[in-house]
Amino acid sequence: MGLFGGRKTVFVDADILVIGGGMAGCGATYESRYWGRDLKIVCVEKANIERSGAVAQGLYAINCYMGMQWGENQPEDHVRYARNDLMGLVREDLGYDIARHVDSSVHKFEEWGLPMMKDPKTGRYQREGKWQIMIHGESYKPIVAEAARKAATEVYNRIMVTHLLMDNKANRVSGAVGFNVRTGDYHVFRAKAVIVGAGGASHIFKPRAVGEGMGRTWYAPWSSGSCYALPIQVGAKMTQMENRIVLTRFKDGYGPVGAYFLHLKTYTQNGNGEEYEKRWVEDTRALVGEYIDHHPVPTCLRNHALLKELAAGRGPIRMVTKEAFQDPHKETIGWENFLGMTIGQAVVWASQNIDPKHVNPELTTSEPYVMGSHATCSGAWASGPEDYAPAEYQWGYNRMMTVDGLFGAGDTIGGTAHKFSSGSFTEGRIAAKAAVRYVMEKGRDQPQVSEKEYRDLEKVIYQPLENYRVGRNEIVAGTVSPSYLLPIHGLQRLEKIMDEYVGGISTNYMTNGQLLNRGLELLTMLKEDMSSMGAEDLHQLQRTWELHHRLLTSESVTHHTLFREETRWPGYYYRGDHMKLDDQNWHCFTLSRYDRDTGKWAMEKAPVYHIID
Ligand SMILES: Cc1cc2nc3c(=O)[nH]c(=O)nc-3n(C[C@H](O)[C@H](O)[C@H](O)COP(=O)(O)OP(=O)(O)OC[C@H]3O[C@@H](n4cnc5c(N)ncnc54)[C@H](O)[C@@H]3O)c2cc1C
């Protein structure tokens, strides 16, 4: 088959195009229909929304629920909590906006059939912690997807979106293109507004699990940074991309520890059976000052203590489960927690003869990930809510990026950590409401789609198939060719660069200006080689475009890390040449803008406004 032989071009027109049908995308699709009864709402997803995204295999807790109906928490409390955990730097307007609406999303989940655990005494949702409520969540994603499916005019599954389209006369989005990963058909979506909800980024840093285990990461292995790369490509400003997350998790299976700490009241100790966190308080104070005295202790600082203890030679760090697991109720919860969410951890324990009733399992820190919805807040710089955002954070519609008509939610939007599954869905709803208003107010003023742009992109998108078809004739065996690079080789090269130069596991999360600059040089060389990617089939073509997205995300992370000349979050990464937190110069957001014509990145600072006392 030649470059275009047998391949159809499918044109789809939409009022609102939602890219990525995960938690945020489903929320956006659902809410778009609520406000835009007669609009054409299209959701496009690279997998199948029934089981796609970070919630694919289910969750055991909804981590963001205020409980306002019972006076448990108020939105202001959540802003304070997130601000504290992020060492002061959050978009309080965006966080407040999610917190004030998130409970209503959770109530909808229950109405749609999600089994919620209830406290037998009070009848309220069973709390795991101050913000978390417990669910029987194996089917969380299909339940949410059903609501989106019923709301959408059309859902296109199995379409990998590779690029956004732009009106060539304005800074305005006009749609997106991608290809069907099963049929190879080329899809051109023309849209009046686009909402990006395409997940975070794993596999940009070398994972702890390599070789045959490399698919096992904490964040979903299919989160390929599209939510960042798509807006970056068209010049949307990004924020806090240096704020990567490192998680303390059960070793080898990345099993979450939240239910263990919060509900089972387990605790950690070093290899000698000693409590170790207090030992590092003074050391940490020397780096970050009074932030170490905050309650709760920010997540990154707890990581820091663990890393220091390991470096002092007193590993392994273990979770003390033996005591809690003597209680049959807690033992059940401990296992169910994994069976409904991270079944792989239960399998790892079984295969390694670890019964947590008799053996305290090891913990470790993960490789870094980039995301905007969990405990960190990388992502696009977005306009805030009209009634709450400071003037400097408002240039149009709520959750609109710095490109007209381009909205985002969930991992896509920066500055708002701790939204999790429920907050991401809620932010999707918020973005959708604004996007509908945008479309209605624009009326007949519609963005123009350029045929030249989507035809040029078509050539670029499918070129790796052609590279492979021609280049494979140069080799008779093996996978290494003189004329093309396979996606797996490109991915491993990327992960190695990020790991060694940008603060991954092999340097104990340490980097500095020289390393970052060298990392950027190596990333540029990899970028140059990307035109030689070879894809054997459509699956590998998808891998190629995921790699493109991961690479652009990585470049962004590296530029941001270089720009912020301090160590704001020890335990997530360290700038060896600026080891201290520097509130005087860096109590600010970092912003970047990529120019796709020159390949240059422009960096700037933006103020952090503390709206809530
Ligand atoms: C291991 C783990 C445990 C977690 N535990 C909890 C928990 O206990 N409680 C909680 O509330 N939250 C938890 N979370 C967080 C929660 O899952 C995320 O906050 C939430 O899923 C983020 O929503 P999102 O829509 O931004 O991304 P996702 O839900 O990941 O959705 C992104 C979607 O975009 C699609 N996509 C990506 N790229 C493209 C492309 N190029 N073209 C088309 N489609 C694309 C993906 O396939 C996916 O469907 C956990 C996450 C993980 C990974």
The ligand as a Tripos MOL2 file, in Angstrom:
@<TRIPOS>MOLECULE
LIG
   53    58     1     0     0
SMALL
NO_CHARGES

@<TRIPOS>ATOM
      1 C1         -2.7110    4.7290   39.6000 C.3       1 LIG1
      2 C2         -3.6440    5.8810   39.7920 C.ar      1 LIG1
      3 C3         -4.3610    5.9970   40.9470 C.ar      1 LIG1
      4 C4         -5.2350    7.0460   41.1220 C.ar      1 LIG1
      5 N1         -5.9820    7.0570   42.2510 N.ar      1 LIG1
      6 C5         -6.9680    7.9440   42.3840 C.ar      1 LIG1
      7 C6         -7.8760    7.8260   43.4600 C.ar      1 LIG1
      8 O1         -7.7620    6.9350   44.3070 O.2       1 LIG1
      9 N2         -8.8840    8.7180   43.5310 N.ar      1 LIG1
     10 C7         -9.0550    9.7150   42.6010 C.ar      1 LIG1
     11 O2        -10.0120   10.4710   42.7080 O.2       1 LIG1
     12 N3         -8.1900    9.8480   41.5640 N.ar      1 LIG1
     13 C8         -7.1620    8.9840   41.4370 C.ar      1 LIG1
     14 N4         -6.3070    9.0750   40.3740 N.ar      1 LIG1
     15 C9         -6.3240   10.2860   39.5390 C.3       1 LIG1
     16 C10        -7.3100   10.2740   38.3840 C.3       1 LIG1
     17 O3         -7.2790    9.0580   37.7480 O.3       1 LIG1
     18 C11        -6.9570   11.4100   37.4490 C.3       1 LIG1
     19 O4         -6.9060   12.5940   38.1900 O.3       1 LIG1
     20 C12        -7.9590   11.6230   36.3110 C.3       1 LIG1
     21 O5         -8.1790   10.4250   35.6200 O.3       1 LIG1
     22 C13        -7.4630   12.6930   35.3430 C.3       1 LIG1
     23 O6         -8.4450   12.9010   34.3710 O.3       1 LIG1
     24 P1         -8.1070   13.3290   32.8630 P.3       1 LIG1
     25 O7         -9.3720   13.3090   32.1200 O.co2     1 LIG1
     26 O8         -7.2680   14.5360   32.8780 O.co2     1 LIG1
     27 O9         -7.1590   12.1560   32.3300 O.3       1 LIG1
     28 P2         -7.5990   10.6620   31.9720 P.3       1 LIG1
     29 O10        -8.7100   10.2180   32.8360 O.co2     1 LIG1
     30 O11        -6.3500    9.8560   31.9840 O.co2     1 LIG1
     31 O12        -8.1610   10.7650   30.4920 O.3       1 LIG1
     32 C14        -7.3660   11.0940   29.3870 C.3       1 LIG1
     33 C15        -8.0010   10.4890   28.1450 C.3       1 LIG1
     34 O13        -7.4240   11.0210   26.9690 O.3       1 LIG1
     35 C16        -7.1960    9.9840   26.0350 C.3       1 LIG1
     36 N5         -6.1230   10.4180   25.1480 N.ar      1 LIG1
     37 C17        -4.8400   10.6560   25.4720 C.ar      1 LIG1
     38 N6         -4.1520   11.0810   24.4110 N.ar      1 LIG1
     39 C18        -5.0180   11.1290   23.3830 C.ar      1 LIG1
     40 C19        -4.8930   11.5000   22.0170 C.ar      1 LIG1
     41 N7         -3.7390   11.9320   21.5170 N.pl3     1 LIG1
     42 N8         -5.9840   11.4140   21.2140 N.ar      1 LIG1
     43 C20        -7.1700   10.9910   21.7220 C.ar      1 LIG1
     44 N9         -7.3380   10.6230   23.0120 N.ar      1 LIG1
     45 C21        -6.2790   10.7020   23.8350 C.ar      1 LIG1
     46 C22        -6.8310    8.8050   26.9220 C.3       1 LIG1
     47 O14        -6.9470    7.5740   26.2580 O.3       1 LIG1
     48 C23        -7.8190    8.9790   28.0730 C.3       1 LIG1
     49 O15        -9.0330    8.3710   27.8220 O.3       1 LIG1
     50 C24        -5.3900    8.0410   40.1430 C.ar      1 LIG1
     51 C25        -4.6430    7.9370   38.9680 C.ar      1 LIG1
     52 C26        -3.7920    6.8610   38.7860 C.ar      1 LIG1
     53 C27        -3.0240    6.7180   37.5200 C.3       1 LIG1
@<TRIPOS>BOND
     1     1     2 1
     2     2     3 ar
     3     2    52 ar
     4     3     4 ar
     5     4     5 ar
     6     4    50 ar
     7     5     6 ar
     8     6     7 ar
     9     6    13 1
    10     7     8 2
    11     7     9 ar
    12     9    10 ar
    13    10    11 2
    14    10    12 ar
    15    12    13 ar
    16    13    14 ar
    17    14    15 1
    18    14    50 ar
    19    15    16 1
    20    16    17 1
    21    16    18 1
    22    18    19 1
    23    18    20 1
    24    20    21 1
    25    20    22 1
    26    22    23 1
    27    23    24 1
    28    24    25 2
    29    24    26 1
    30    24    27 1
    31    27    28 1
    32    28    29 2
    33    28    30 1
    34    28    31 1
    35    31    32 1
    36    32    33 1
    37    33    34 1
    38    33    48 1
    39    34    35 1
    40    35    36 1
    41    35    46 1
    42    36    37 ar
    43    36    45 ar
    44    37    38 ar
    45    38    39 ar
    46    39    40 ar
    47    39    45 ar
    48    40    41 1
    49    40    42 ar
    50    42    43 ar
    51    43    44 ar
    52    44    45 ar
    53    46    47 1
    54    46    48 1
    55    48    49 1
    56    50    51 ar
    57    51    52 ar
    58    52    53 1
@<TRIPOS>SUBSTRUCTURE
     1 LIG1         1 GROUP 0 **** ****
